[in-house]
Amino acid sequence: MRFLIRLLLLVLVVAGIIWGWEEVKSKKWLSFGDTPEISSNHSLVLKEITSLGKLELVRYNFRDVVDQQITRQYLPDAKALLIIQGEAVGCLDLTHMTVADLGESRDSLIIRLPDPEICVARVDHSKSKVYNTEFAFTDEALLIEEAFKKAETQVAQSAIDMGILDQTKQNAEKILRPMLEKVSGKKVLLRYRMKGTIENPK
């Protein structure tokens, strides 16, 4: 009879030890029954963002007529009329982002994006042509070169006047935000540092 009692006590002790160990492993005993809150992995979100590099979000195509002129003192002014085609691309350079640009609340992830910029503003020489020249003589090459430079600057400025930077922000909301919400598992709020600018258009 004593042997059975001792065996029963031994079984109860072993069972108690196993139960206690399982409780410790599940952290229920240490956390007093609270369910731990799982936070977003900022490193993962940042890696996903910066891997996109310069994210091109909108493209504007232009067709313009450029009238270029060189004024001479004793000869007729050299003139050239060109039909120019070009493009401007609005983008976000996400490679400049750091962990400091990520903030978190209980159910939201706040991401501060770099300013939208025009990362490309160029003339398509294959689709542009010289329509007419007058009194160009030896200055024709210089005249045409200056006309193309003027056209490239005008492409960038026209894109800004037409709202390419605001359109870049709108497209970021449509394209970037859903992707980041999927990665983080939280509602994403996009914010910007400053007013958008042109930066090194090519």
TORVO-446420 format. One record per atom (N, C-alpha, C): residue number from 1; atom name; y, z, x. Coordinates in Angstrom, 3 decimals, m for minus. Atoms other than C-alpha are relative to their C-alpha. Layout:
NUM | CA | Y | Z | X
...
END
This chain:
1 | N | m1.208 | 0.000 | 0.834
1 | CA | 0.000 | 0.000 | 0.000
1 | C | 1.265 | 0.000 | 0.873
2 | N | m1.155 | m0.045 | m0.894
2 | CA | 2.402 | 0.888 | 2.812
2 | C | 0.215 | m1.349 | 0.698
3 | N | m0.101 | 1.309 | m0.666
3 | CA | 1.588 | m2.408 | 4.490
3 | C | 0.704 | m1.025 | m0.888
4 | N | m0.635 | 0.948 | 0.941
4 | CA | 2.594 | m4.353 | 1.371
4 | C | 1.493 | 0.278 | m0.142
5 | N | m1.423 | m0.360 | 0.123
5 | CA | 5.873 | m2.403 | 1.083
5 | C | 0.775 | m0.478 | 1.231
6 | N | m0.664 | 0.445 | m1.231
6 | CA | 6.710 | m3.097 | 4.741
6 | C | 0.147 | m1.521 | 0.037
7 | N | m0.050 | 1.470 | 0.016
7 | CA | 5.867 | m6.784 | 4.313
7 | C | 1.083 | m0.494 | m0.951
8 | N | m1.031 | 0.384 | 0.973
8 | CA | 8.080 | m7.006 | 1.217
8 | C | 1.395 | 0.239 | 0.565
9 | N | m1.302 | m0.292 | m0.604
9 | CA | 10.971 | m5.319 | 3.065
9 | C | 0.352 | m1.011 | 1.085
10 | N | m0.234 | 0.975 | m1.057
10 | CA | 10.527 | m7.701 | 5.992
10 | C | 0.429 | m1.349 | m0.579
11 | N | m0.358 | 1.270 | 0.669
11 | CA | 10.657 | m10.709 | 3.657
11 | C | 1.424 | 0.059 | m0.525
12 | N | m1.362 | m0.154 | 0.539
12 | CA | 13.822 | m9.348 | 1.999
12 | C | 1.048 | m0.053 | 1.114
13 | N | m0.941 | 0.010 | m1.137
13 | CA | 15.498 | m8.781 | 5.389
13 | C | 0.184 | m1.411 | 0.530
14 | N | m0.080 | 1.387 | m0.486
14 | CA | 14.633 | m12.297 | 6.585
14 | C | 0.781 | m0.871 | m0.971
15 | N | m0.707 | 0.779 | 1.020
15 | CA | 15.838 | m13.772 | 3.294
15 | C | 1.497 | 0.302 | 0.019
16 | N | m1.412 | m0.388 | m0.067
16 | CA | 19.082 | m11.789 | 3.593
16 | C | 0.704 | m0.612 | 1.202
17 | N | m0.587 | 0.604 | m1.210
17 | CA | 19.684 | m13.030 | 7.136
17 | C | 0.236 | m1.486 | m0.200
18 | N | m0.151 | 1.446 | 0.239
18 | CA | 19.083 | m16.653 | 6.116
18 | C | 1.160 | m0.273 | m0.948
19 | N | m1.099 | 0.190 | 0.970
19 | CA | 21.438 | m16.328 | 3.123
19 | C | 1.362 | 0.228 | 0.666
20 | N | m1.267 | m0.301 | m0.676
20 | CA | 24.141 | m14.729 | 5.263
20 | C | 0.407 | m1.097 | 0.968
21 | N | m0.298 | 1.082 | m0.946
21 | CA | 23.889 | m17.473 | 7.900
21 | C | 0.502 | m1.246 | m0.715
22 | N | m0.440 | 1.166 | 0.768
22 | CA | 24.201 | m20.195 | 5.282
22 | C | 1.406 | 0.194 | m0.544
23 | N | m1.353 | m0.290 | 0.483
23 | CA | 27.287 | m18.479 | 3.880
23 | C | 1.036 | m0.172 | 1.109
24 | N | m0.915 | 0.129 | m1.141
24 | CA | 28.899 | m18.321 | 7.324
24 | C | 0.198 | m1.465 | 0.348
25 | N | m0.105 | 1.427 | m0.328
25 | CA | 28.114 | m22.006 | 7.989
25 | C | 0.865 | m0.741 | m0.987
26 | N | m0.800 | 0.691 | 1.022
26 | CA | 29.673 | m23.079 | 4.708
26 | C | 1.425 | 0.511 | m0.051
27 | N | m1.346 | m0.585 | m0.114
27 | CA | 32.760 | m20.943 | 5.562
27 | C | 0.462 | 0.690 | m1.278
28 | N | m0.392 | m0.673 | 1.235
28 | CA | 32.715 | m19.424 | 2.128
28 | C | 0.353 | 1.459 | 0.264
29 | N | m0.273 | m1.406 | m0.295
29 | CA | 32.572 | m15.923 | 3.573
29 | C | 1.287 | 0.153 | 0.794
30 | N | m1.200 | m0.087 | m0.844
30 | CA | 35.287 | m16.624 | 6.171
30 | C | 1.260 | m0.362 | m0.760
31 | N | m1.198 | 0.452 | 0.718
31 | CA | 37.662 | m18.380 | 3.731
31 | C | 0.144 | 0.688 | m1.337
32 | N | m0.056 | m0.754 | 1.239
32 | CA | 37.035 | m15.932 | 0.880
32 | C | m0.122 | m0.892 | m1.228
33 | N | 0.256 | 0.855 | 1.154
33 | CA | 35.830 | m18.730 | m1.377
33 | C | 1.005 | m1.105 | m0.198
34 | N | m1.000 | 1.051 | 0.153
34 | CA | 38.923 | m20.990 | m0.916
34 | C | m0.542 | m1.321 | 0.514
35 | N | 0.376 | 1.325 | m0.469
35 | CA | 38.353 | m24.734 | m0.616
35 | C | 1.030 | m0.479 | 1.014
36 | N | m0.990 | 0.412 | m1.012
36 | CA | 39.992 | m25.934 | 2.638
36 | C | 0.660 | m1.315 | m0.382
37 | N | m0.743 | 1.228 | 0.301
37 | CA | 42.702 | m28.614 | 2.208
37 | C | m0.164 | m0.986 | 1.153
38 | N | 0.197 | 1.037 | m1.007
38 | CA | 41.988 | m31.858 | 4.037
38 | C | 1.299 | m0.783 | 0.155
39 | N | m1.257 | 0.711 | m0.235
39 | CA | 45.112 | m33.395 | 5.608
39 | C | m0.276 | m1.366 | 0.602
40 | N | 0.145 | 1.349 | m0.530
40 | CA | 45.675 | m37.018 | 6.614
40 | C | m0.010 | 0.018 | 1.520
41 | N | 0.052 | 0.146 | m1.453
41 | CA | 44.876 | m38.058 | 10.155
41 | C | 1.148 | m0.902 | 0.438
42 | N | m1.174 | 0.776 | m0.376
42 | CA | 48.277 | m39.140 | 11.488
42 | C | m0.304 | m1.004 | 1.101
43 | N | 0.325 | 0.910 | m1.093
43 | CA | 46.770 | m40.674 | 14.598
43 | C | m0.635 | m1.282 | m0.520
44 | N | 0.656 | 1.163 | 0.583
44 | CA | 44.612 | m42.968 | 12.494
44 | C | 1.012 | m0.895 | m0.696
45 | N | m1.014 | 0.774 | 0.716
45 | CA | 47.538 | m44.036 | 10.298
45 | C | 0.915 | m0.716 | 0.991
46 | N | m0.889 | 0.601 | m0.992
46 | CA | 49.778 | m44.636 | 13.321
46 | C | m0.695 | m1.146 | 0.726
47 | N | 0.748 | 1.057 | m0.677
47 | CA | 47.058 | m46.670 | 15.031
47 | C | m0.076 | m1.246 | m0.867
48 | N | 0.067 | 1.133 | 0.920
48 | CA | 46.686 | m48.852 | 11.945
48 | C | 1.346 | m0.717 | m0.078
49 | N | m1.338 | 0.600 | 0.095
49 | CA | 50.448 | m49.404 | 11.806
49 | C | 0.328 | m0.794 | 1.262
50 | N | m0.421 | 0.659 | m1.234
50 | CA | 51.070 | m50.201 | 15.469
50 | C | m0.895 | m1.185 | 0.358
51 | N | 0.881 | 1.131 | m0.285
51 | CA | 48.067 | m52.525 | 15.620
51 | C | 0.487 | m1.284 | m0.672
52 | N | m0.546 | 1.169 | 0.671
52 | CA | 49.981 | m54.832 | 13.295
52 | C | 1.065 | m0.695 | 0.852
53 | N | m1.018 | 0.591 | m0.874
53 | CA | 52.630 | m55.394 | 16.002
53 | C | 1.258 | m0.365 | m0.776
54 | N | m1.154 | 0.499 | 0.759
54 | CA | 55.553 | m57.451 | 14.740
54 | C | m0.526 | m0.614 | m1.294
55 | N | 0.521 | 0.426 | 1.299
55 | CA | 54.738 | m57.787 | 11.063
55 | C | 1.001 | m0.943 | m0.663
56 | N | m0.866 | 0.989 | 0.636
56 | CA | 56.276 | m61.008 | 9.716
56 | C | m0.192 | 0.056 | m1.509
57 | N | 0.099 | m0.253 | 1.434
57 | CA | 57.091 | m60.504 | 6.047
57 | C | 0.681 | m1.049 | m0.864
58 | N | m0.672 | 1.042 | 0.791
58 | CA | 59.343 | m63.377 | 4.960
58 | C | 0.466 | m1.109 | 0.931
59 | N | m0.410 | 1.155 | m0.794
59 | CA | 60.184 | m66.885 | 6.184
59 | C | 0.947 | m0.862 | m0.837
60 | N | m0.964 | 0.885 | 0.645
60 | CA | 63.263 | m68.927 | 5.260
60 | C | 0.051 | m1.329 | 0.757
61 | N | m0.139 | 1.327 | m0.601
61 | CA | 63.407 | m72.686 | 5.908
61 | C | 1.367 | m0.576 | m0.347
62 | N | m1.356 | 0.518 | 0.175
62 | CA | 66.754 | m74.432 | 6.360
62 | C | 0.076 | m1.488 | 0.353
63 | N | m0.363 | 1.379 | m0.344
63 | CA | 68.092 | m77.962 | 6.358
63 | C | 1.520 | m0.075 | m0.069
64 | N | m1.455 | m0.052 | m0.096
64 | CA | 71.674 | m78.380 | 7.491
64 | C | 0.527 | m1.244 | 0.718
65 | N | m0.691 | 1.091 | m0.690
65 | CA | 74.145 | m81.026 | 8.626
65 | C | 1.042 | 0.622 | 0.919
66 | N | m0.904 | m0.567 | m0.999
66 | CA | 75.999 | m80.157 | 11.843
66 | C | 0.891 | m1.100 | 0.558
67 | N | m0.984 | 0.932 | m0.548
67 | CA | 79.163 | m81.953 | 12.881
67 | C | 0.574 | 0.617 | 1.267
68 | N | m0.424 | m0.551 | m1.287
68 | CA | 79.773 | m81.318 | 16.594
68 | C | 1.047 | m0.918 | 0.632
69 | N | m1.097 | 0.798 | m0.561
69 | CA | 82.884 | m82.419 | 18.477
69 | C | 0.429 | 0.563 | 1.346
70 | N | m0.600 | m0.367 | m1.284
70 | CA | 84.228 | m82.381 | 22.038
70 | C | 1.385 | m0.640 | 0.066
71 | N | m1.373 | 0.509 | m0.028
71 | CA | 87.999 | m82.690 | 22.294
71 | C | 0.399 | m0.383 | 1.418
72 | N | m0.477 | 0.481 | m1.309
72 | CA | 89.420 | m84.759 | 25.161
72 | C | 1.517 | m0.141 | m0.051
73 | N | m1.456 | 0.102 | m0.065
73 | CA | 92.990 | m84.950 | 26.370
73 | C | 0.493 | m1.437 | m0.064
74 | N | m0.492 | 1.368 | m0.086
74 | CA | 93.262 | m88.678 | 27.075
74 | C | m0.917 | m1.017 | m0.670
75 | N | 0.948 | 0.913 | 0.629
75 | CA | 90.192 | m90.207 | 25.401
75 | C | m0.299 | 0.457 | m1.419
76 | N | 0.372 | m0.396 | 1.364
76 | CA | 88.971 | m90.228 | 21.800
76 | C | m1.012 | 1.145 | 0.034
77 | N | 0.910 | m1.142 | 0.065
77 | CA | 87.128 | m87.068 | 20.784
77 | C | m1.435 | m0.474 | m0.207
78 | N | 1.425 | 0.316 | 0.154
78 | CA | 83.373 | m87.267 | 21.193
78 | C | m0.543 | 0.768 | m1.206
79 | N | 0.529 | m0.608 | 1.221
79 | CA | 81.545 | m86.583 | 17.922
79 | C | m1.487 | m0.316 | m0.148
80 | N | 1.411 | 0.214 | 0.305
80 | CA | 77.950 | m86.173 | 16.847
80 | C | m0.307 | 0.642 | m1.348
81 | N | 0.419 | m0.506 | 1.307
81 | CA | 76.458 | m85.728 | 13.396
81 | C | m1.525 | 0.135 | 0.026
82 | N | 1.436 | m0.270 | m0.082
82 | CA | 73.020 | m84.119 | 13.305
82 | C | m0.521 | 0.567 | m1.320
83 | N | 0.697 | m0.603 | 1.135
83 | CA | 70.591 | m83.315 | 10.500
83 | C | m1.040 | 0.964 | 0.581
84 | N | 0.774 | m1.055 | m0.639
84 | CA | 68.982 | m80.022 | 11.448
84 | C | m0.967 | 0.637 | m1.000
85 | N | 0.937 | m0.812 | 0.764
85 | CA | 65.863 | m78.326 | 10.145
85 | C | m0.436 | 1.178 | 0.861
86 | N | 0.368 | m1.195 | m0.757
86 | CA | 65.007 | m74.777 | 11.161
86 | C | m0.597 | 1.058 | m0.900
87 | N | 0.602 | m1.094 | 0.750
87 | CA | 63.523 | m71.478 | 10.118
87 | C | 0.446 | 1.334 | 0.561
88 | N | m0.265 | m1.382 | m0.397
88 | CA | 64.236 | m67.750 | 10.199
88 | C | m1.104 | 0.868 | m0.593
89 | N | 1.097 | m0.862 | 0.434
89 | CA | 61.569 | m65.053 | 9.973
89 | C | 0.460 | 1.450 | 0.051
90 | N | m0.305 | m1.426 | 0.054
90 | CA | 62.176 | m61.468 | 8.864
90 | C | m1.259 | 0.811 | 0.267
91 | N | 1.187 | m0.778 | m0.355
91 | CA | 59.857 | m58.855 | 10.325
91 | C | 0.356 | 1.453 | 0.267
92 | N | m0.118 | m1.386 | m0.440
92 | CA | 59.294 | m55.198 | 11.215
92 | C | m0.777 | 0.135 | 1.312
93 | N | 0.680 | m0.214 | m1.279
93 | CA | 58.492 | m54.331 | 14.834
93 | C | m0.616 | 1.398 | m0.016
94 | N | 0.679 | m1.282 | 0.194
94 | CA | 55.947 | m51.576 | 14.212
94 | C | m0.464 | 0.632 | 1.304
95 | N | 0.425 | m0.553 | m1.284
95 | CA | 55.141 | m51.132 | 17.909
95 | C | 0.935 | 1.102 | 0.492
96 | N | m0.962 | m1.026 | m0.402
96 | CA | 58.239 | m48.903 | 18.218
96 | C | m0.253 | 1.339 | m0.687
97 | N | 0.214 | m1.223 | 0.761
97 | CA | 56.807 | m46.263 | 15.877
97 | C | m0.774 | 1.041 | 0.796
98 | N | 0.703 | m1.125 | m0.617
98 | CA | 55.616 | m42.828 | 17.004
98 | C | m0.434 | 0.968 | m1.103
99 | N | 0.447 | m1.006 | 0.965
99 | CA | 53.992 | m39.816 | 15.332
99 | C | 1.193 | 0.684 | m0.670
100 | N | m1.198 | m0.627 | 0.560
100 | CA | 57.519 | m38.439 | 14.791
100 | C | 0.517 | m0.750 | m1.221
101 | N | m0.433 | 0.793 | 1.155
101 | CA | 58.062 | m41.229 | 12.250
101 | C | m0.874 | 0.245 | m1.226
102 | N | 0.895 | m0.303 | 1.114
102 | CA | 55.292 | m39.808 | 10.037
102 | C | 0.243 | 1.425 | m0.471
103 | N | m0.145 | m1.321 | 0.599
103 | CA | 55.869 | m36.917 | 7.669
103 | C | m0.979 | 0.130 | m1.151
104 | N | 1.037 | m0.212 | 1.006
104 | CA | 53.548 | m35.331 | 5.134
104 | C | 0.367 | 1.142 | m0.928
105 | N | m0.080 | m1.069 | 0.977
105 | CA | 53.801 | m33.339 | 1.941
105 | C | m1.406 | 0.210 | m0.553
106 | N | 1.331 | m0.341 | 0.514
106 | CA | 50.963 | m32.012 | m0.175
106 | C | m0.787 | m1.225 | m0.451
107 | N | 0.715 | 1.167 | 0.524
107 | CA | 50.141 | m35.335 | m1.834
107 | C | 0.622 | m1.324 | 0.415
108 | N | m0.698 | 1.225 | m0.394
108 | CA | 52.398 | m37.866 | m0.080
108 | C | 0.116 | m0.095 | 1.516
109 | N | m0.239 | 0.278 | m1.410
109 | CA | 52.831 | m39.469 | 3.328
109 | C | 1.312 | m0.766 | 0.095
110 | N | m1.317 | 0.622 | m0.151
110 | CA | 56.422 | m40.319 | 4.319
110 | C | 0.038 | m0.709 | 1.343
111 | N | 0.006 | 0.805 | m1.213
111 | CA | 56.714 | m43.137 | 6.848
111 | C | 1.391 | m0.593 | 0.207
112 | N | m1.318 | 0.536 | m0.343
112 | CA | 60.002 | m43.968 | 8.544
112 | C | m0.209 | m1.256 | 0.846
113 | N | 0.223 | 1.287 | m0.654
113 | CA | 59.908 | m47.646 | 9.478
113 | C | 1.197 | m0.404 | 0.857
114 | N | m1.134 | 0.553 | m0.758
114 | CA | 62.024 | m49.432 | 12.105
114 | C | 0.799 | m0.949 | m0.883
115 | N | m0.867 | 0.880 | 0.783
115 | CA | 64.914 | m51.517 | 10.845
115 | C | m0.602 | m1.402 | m0.121
116 | N | 0.396 | 1.404 | 0.081
116 | CA | 64.060 | m54.951 | 9.494
116 | C | 0.872 | m0.838 | 0.920
117 | N | m0.745 | 0.848 | m0.929
117 | CA | 65.115 | m57.674 | 11.898
117 | C | m0.416 | m1.453 | m0.159
118 | N | 0.368 | 1.411 | m0.072
118 | CA | 65.148 | m61.424 | 12.352
118 | C | m0.670 | m0.206 | 1.349
119 | N | 0.725 | 0.126 | m1.258
119 | CA | 62.447 | m61.897 | 14.952
119 | C | m0.104 | m1.452 | 0.453
120 | N | m0.001 | 1.423 | m0.355
120 | CA | 62.588 | m65.702 | 14.843
120 | C | 1.167 | m0.675 | m0.702
121 | N | m1.053 | 0.846 | 0.562
121 | CA | 65.605 | m67.970 | 14.338
121 | C | 0.072 | m1.231 | 0.895
122 | N | 0.111 | 1.154 | m0.886
122 | CA | 65.027 | m71.464 | 15.654
122 | C | 0.177 | m1.300 | m0.763
123 | N | m0.124 | 1.366 | 0.515
123 | CA | 65.625 | m75.155 | 15.143
123 | C | m1.300 | m0.737 | 0.293
124 | N | 1.196 | 0.825 | m0.189
124 | CA | 62.642 | m77.437 | 14.641
124 | C | 0.455 | m1.371 | 0.494
125 | N | m0.497 | 1.237 | m0.589
125 | CA | 63.505 | m80.250 | 17.033
125 | C | m0.814 | m1.218 | m0.450
126 | N | 0.831 | 1.134 | 0.419
126 | CA | 60.612 | m82.396 | 15.840
126 | C | 0.409 | m0.539 | m1.370
127 | N | m0.410 | 0.420 | 1.341
127 | CA | 62.087 | m82.508 | 12.324
127 | C | 1.508 | m0.212 | m0.104
128 | N | m1.450 | 0.202 | m0.026
128 | CA | 65.758 | m82.662 | 13.340
128 | C | 0.307 | m1.331 | 0.681
129 | N | m0.339 | 1.282 | m0.617
129 | CA | 67.549 | m85.838 | 14.301
129 | C | 1.507 | m0.178 | 0.094
130 | N | m1.406 | 0.355 | m0.176
130 | CA | 70.847 | m87.208 | 15.527
130 | C | 0.303 | m1.148 | m0.953
131 | N | m0.310 | 1.007 | 1.012
131 | CA | 72.357 | m89.114 | 12.635
131 | C | 0.999 | m1.029 | 0.529
132 | N | m1.025 | 0.929 | m0.493
132 | CA | 75.359 | m90.571 | 14.423
132 | C | 0.776 | 0.640 | 1.146
133 | N | m0.901 | m0.457 | m1.064
133 | CA | 77.489 | m90.301 | 17.586
133 | C | 1.167 | m0.975 | 0.119
134 | N | m1.198 | 0.835 | m0.193
134 | CA | 81.003 | m91.564 | 18.299
134 | C | 0.673 | 0.410 | 1.306
135 | N | m0.751 | m0.207 | m1.251
135 | CA | 82.752 | m91.931 | 21.665
135 | C | m0.662 | 1.061 | 0.889
136 | N | 0.700 | m1.028 | m0.770
136 | CA | 80.062 | m89.767 | 23.269
136 | C | m0.037 | m0.349 | 1.483
137 | N | 0.077 | 0.451 | m1.379
137 | CA | 79.659 | m91.844 | 26.446
137 | C | m0.909 | 0.932 | 0.825
138 | N | 0.825 | m0.863 | m0.877
138 | CA | 78.444 | m89.532 | 29.254
138 | C | m0.161 | 1.409 | m0.551
139 | N | 0.068 | m1.360 | 0.551
139 | CA | 78.934 | m86.429 | 27.085
139 | C | m1.033 | 0.130 | m1.124
140 | N | 0.906 | m0.033 | 1.158
140 | CA | 76.240 | m87.315 | 24.552
140 | C | m1.037 | 1.120 | 0.097
141 | N | 1.023 | m1.035 | m0.155
141 | CA | 73.574 | m84.987 | 25.982
141 | C | 0.580 | 1.396 | m0.231
142 | N | m0.665 | m1.296 | 0.184
142 | CA | 76.015 | m82.049 | 26.153
142 | C | 0.375 | 0.210 | m1.457
143 | N | m0.414 | m0.071 | 1.395
143 | CA | 77.268 | m82.802 | 22.652
143 | C | m1.165 | 0.396 | m0.902
144 | N | 1.183 | m0.273 | 0.820
144 | CA | 73.795 | m82.763 | 21.153
144 | C | m0.560 | 1.397 | 0.294
145 | N | 0.495 | m1.331 | m0.377
145 | CA | 72.745 | m79.648 | 23.101
145 | C | 0.823 | 1.097 | m0.656
146 | N | m0.872 | m0.989 | 0.620
146 | CA | 75.764 | m77.708 | 21.847
146 | C | m0.187 | 0.028 | m1.510
147 | N | 0.219 | 0.061 | 1.453
147 | CA | 75.091 | m78.895 | 18.296
147 | C | m1.250 | 0.782 | m0.382
148 | N | 1.224 | m0.734 | 0.284
148 | CA | 71.555 | m77.507 | 18.424
148 | C | 0.200 | 1.509 | 0.168
149 | N | m0.282 | m1.422 | m0.202
149 | CA | 72.799 | m74.165 | 19.817
149 | C | 0.777 | 0.567 | m1.187
150 | N | m0.801 | m0.428 | 1.142
150 | CA | 75.357 | m73.911 | 17.039
150 | C | m0.873 | 0.118 | m1.245
151 | N | 0.872 | m0.003 | 1.169
151 | CA | 72.694 | m74.755 | 14.457
151 | C | m0.930 | 1.212 | 0.018
152 | N | 0.904 | m1.140 | m0.105
152 | CA | 70.357 | m72.040 | 15.760
152 | C | 0.694 | 1.298 | m0.365
153 | N | m0.784 | m1.186 | 0.362
153 | CA | 73.087 | m69.403 | 15.489
153 | C | 0.266 | 0.023 | m1.498
154 | N | m0.292 | 0.096 | 1.421
154 | CA | 73.919 | m70.644 | 12.000
154 | C | m1.227 | 0.321 | m0.849
155 | N | 1.243 | m0.314 | 0.722
155 | CA | 70.268 | m70.362 | 10.914
155 | C | m0.130 | 1.510 | m0.174
156 | N | 0.113 | m1.460 | 0.065
156 | CA | 70.234 | m66.638 | 11.755
156 | C | 1.033 | 0.597 | m0.939
157 | N | m1.060 | m0.553 | 0.837
157 | CA | 73.578 | m65.947 | 10.085
157 | C | m0.200 | m0.358 | m1.467
158 | N | 0.248 | 0.411 | 1.383
158 | CA | 72.691 | m67.942 | 6.967
158 | C | m1.122 | 0.820 | m0.620
159 | N | 1.119 | m0.805 | 0.503
159 | CA | 69.427 | m66.013 | 6.641
159 | C | 0.478 | 1.393 | m0.394
160 | N | m0.547 | m1.319 | 0.328
160 | CA | 71.329 | m62.706 | 6.725
160 | C | 0.839 | m0.074 | m1.271
161 | N | m0.850 | 0.164 | 1.184
161 | CA | 73.872 | m63.977 | 4.186
161 | C | m0.833 | m0.169 | m1.267
162 | N | 0.865 | 0.243 | 1.145
162 | CA | 70.997 | m64.972 | 1.899
162 | C | m0.923 | 1.177 | m0.299
163 | N | 0.734 | m1.227 | 0.308
163 | CA | 69.452 | m61.475 | 2.080
163 | C | m1.387 | 0.104 | 0.578
164 | N | 1.347 | m0.025 | m0.568
164 | CA | 66.487 | m61.957 | 4.389
164 | C | m0.439 | 1.417 | 0.384
165 | N | 0.373 | m1.357 | m0.403
165 | CA | 66.620 | m58.329 | 5.582
165 | C | m0.420 | 0.839 | m1.200
166 | N | 0.398 | m0.704 | 1.220
166 | CA | 66.508 | m56.933 | 2.049
166 | C | m1.343 | m0.514 | m0.509
167 | N | 1.273 | 0.582 | 0.424
167 | CA | 63.683 | m59.338 | 1.240
167 | C | m1.148 | 0.508 | 0.869
168 | N | 1.010 | m0.553 | m0.898
168 | CA | 61.802 | m58.045 | 4.285
168 | C | m0.436 | 1.386 | m0.471
169 | N | 0.325 | m1.332 | 0.512
169 | CA | 62.008 | m54.505 | 2.881
169 | C | m0.832 | m0.088 | m1.275
170 | N | 0.733 | 0.139 | 1.262
170 | CA | 60.834 | m55.621 | m0.546
170 | C | m1.446 | m0.423 | 0.243
171 | N | 1.354 | 0.457 | m0.292
171 | CA | 57.837 | m57.420 | 0.920
171 | C | m0.826 | 1.072 | 0.711
172 | N | 0.715 | m1.116 | m0.627
172 | CA | 56.968 | m54.357 | 3.012
172 | C | m0.574 | 0.922 | m1.067
173 | N | 0.488 | m0.828 | 1.106
173 | CA | 56.672 | m52.401 | m0.224
173 | C | m1.240 | m0.628 | m0.639
174 | N | 1.104 | 0.687 | 0.672
174 | CA | 54.340 | m55.039 | m1.659
174 | C | m1.239 | m0.128 | 0.883
175 | N | 1.113 | 0.310 | m0.908
175 | CA | 52.208 | m55.646 | 1.446
175 | C | m0.442 | 1.214 | 0.806
176 | N | 0.338 | m1.071 | m0.934
176 | CA | 52.389 | m52.657 | 3.800
176 | C | m0.390 | 1.291 | m0.710
177 | N | 0.251 | m1.289 | 0.657
177 | CA | 52.489 | m49.707 | 1.401
177 | C | m1.413 | 0.123 | m0.579
178 | N | 1.373 | m0.132 | 0.523
178 | CA | 49.187 | m50.452 | m0.446
178 | C | m1.053 | 0.174 | 1.096
179 | N | 0.958 | m0.102 | m1.095
179 | CA | 47.375 | m50.861 | 2.868
179 | C | 0.004 | 1.411 | 0.593
180 | N | m0.100 | m1.337 | m0.579
180 | CA | 48.688 | m47.541 | 4.215
180 | C | m0.507 | 1.064 | m0.958
181 | N | 0.538 | m0.948 | 0.979
181 | CA | 47.813 | m45.741 | 0.989
181 | C | m1.528 | 0.022 | 0.046
182 | N | 1.459 | 0.075 | m0.103
182 | CA | 44.248 | m46.949 | 1.381
182 | C | m0.494 | 0.725 | 1.249
183 | N | 0.403 | m0.641 | m1.255
183 | CA | 44.082 | m45.727 | 4.989
183 | C | 0.160 | 1.516 | m0.072
184 | N | m0.305 | m1.436 | 0.000
184 | CA | 45.692 | m42.316 | 4.371
184 | C | m0.597 | 0.741 | m1.178
185 | N | 0.495 | m0.662 | 1.199
185 | CA | 44.313 | m41.631 | 0.902
185 | C | 1.079 | 0.760 | m0.740
186 | N | m1.124 | m0.677 | 0.642
186 | CA | 47.785 | m40.475 | m0.165
186 | C | 1.029 | m1.017 | m0.488
187 | N | m1.139 | 0.820 | 0.408
187 | CA | 50.823 | m41.845 | m1.924
187 | C | 0.938 | m0.154 | 1.192
188 | N | m0.836 | 0.275 | m1.170
188 | CA | 53.029 | m43.508 | 0.715
188 | C | 1.431 | m0.324 | m0.442
189 | N | m1.424 | 0.262 | 0.229
189 | CA | 56.836 | m43.439 | 0.683
189 | C | 0.580 | m0.608 | 1.271
190 | N | m0.571 | 0.682 | m1.155
190 | CA | 58.563 | m45.926 | 2.997
190 | C | 1.493 | 0.274 | 0.086
191 | N | m1.422 | m0.230 | m0.260
191 | CA | 61.926 | m45.053 | 4.525
191 | C | 0.396 | m0.797 | 1.239
192 | N | m0.491 | 0.783 | m1.145
192 | CA | 64.130 | m46.819 | 7.103
192 | C | 1.011 | 0.814 | 0.789
193 | N | m0.848 | m0.775 | m0.898
193 | CA | 66.095 | m45.566 | 10.071
193 | C | 1.475 | m0.282 | m0.216
194 | N | m1.395 | 0.410 | 0.092
194 | CA | 69.330 | m47.540 | 9.821
194 | C | 0.084 | m1.324 | m0.725
195 | N | m0.193 | 1.314 | 0.584
195 | CA | 70.810 | m50.746 | 8.484
195 | C | m0.648 | m1.050 | 0.896
196 | N | 0.687 | 1.052 | m0.751
196 | CA | 68.846 | m53.867 | 9.523
196 | C | 0.947 | m0.845 | 0.847
197 | N | m0.797 | 0.812 | m0.922
197 | CA | 70.070 | m56.021 | 12.397
197 | C | m0.826 | m1.159 | 0.527
198 | N | 0.707 | 1.060 | m0.729
198 | CA | 69.225 | m59.162 | 14.329
198 | C | m0.347 | 0.561 | 1.364
199 | N | 0.393 | m0.468 | m1.340
199 | CA | 67.253 | m58.385 | 17.474
199 | C | m0.764 | m1.088 | 0.715
200 | N | 0.633 | 1.007 | m0.857
200 | CA | 66.482 | m61.011 | 20.094
200 | C | m0.693 | m1.119 | m0.768
201 | N | 0.655 | 1.102 | 0.682
201 | CA | 65.860 | m63.970 | 17.785
201 | C | m0.446 | m1.064 | 0.988
202 | N | 0.542 | 1.013 | m0.908
202 | CA | 63.718 | m66.667 | 19.420
202 | C | m0.300 | m1.271 | m0.776
END
